[in-house]
Amino acid sequence: MYDCFSLSLREVELILAARGVVVSNETIREWGLRFGHTYANSLKRRGPKPGDKWFLDEVFIRIRGKLRYLWRAVDQHGSVLDVLVQGRRHTTAAKRFFRKLLKGLCYVPRVLVTDKLRSYGAAKREILLSIEHRQSRNLNNRCEVSHQPARRRERHMRQFKSCRHAQRFLATHTPIHNNFQLRYHRLSAGEYRAARDHAFSIWRDATGVALAG
């Protein structure tokens, strides 16, 4: 609930109390730190193979009053491929993000779509030389829209406490949000319920709930 919805730890505590599960918000926070990353990695392994068209974008976030940048990549289906919090948005930062993407996904895209930030072109020429690169502010709307869930969480949490805190939370939040992002506006009622059941089935498998039951 904490990673999927815009809920505070105290709100999750209240919801669980209504269901007869009495725990403190600090216990929930510790659960998230202990199990969240494991669950997120498990969901990544069970998720569908990402598309071959990658959209990259970066937005600024403020951490303790200092400007930082959240780099994000999504595929043509809207699934977030990876995120990385960095202090700059120069060529070195772009190359670092490219390498993180390639290491995590273990394949290269067919097309790369970015805005006109020069750092992307410089990094692409060094790391993804043979890949088609399209640069346009309008073509990159898909990635810009995908920042919205993180923006909502940032406001709800009254900003992140550190770069490490932001990276740790978003690295967990992103795969969980991907799993339950069902795009209901494109589905009939029956299709939506089937997709929702499938998402919960993947979640139970990833977290071991099915085995415990």
Helices and strands as residue ranges (DSSP letters): H 9-18, H 25-46, E 53-63, E 66-75, E 80-86, H 91-105, E 111-114, H 118-127, E 132-135, H 141-146, H 148-156, H 163-180, G 184-186, H 189-207, H 209-212
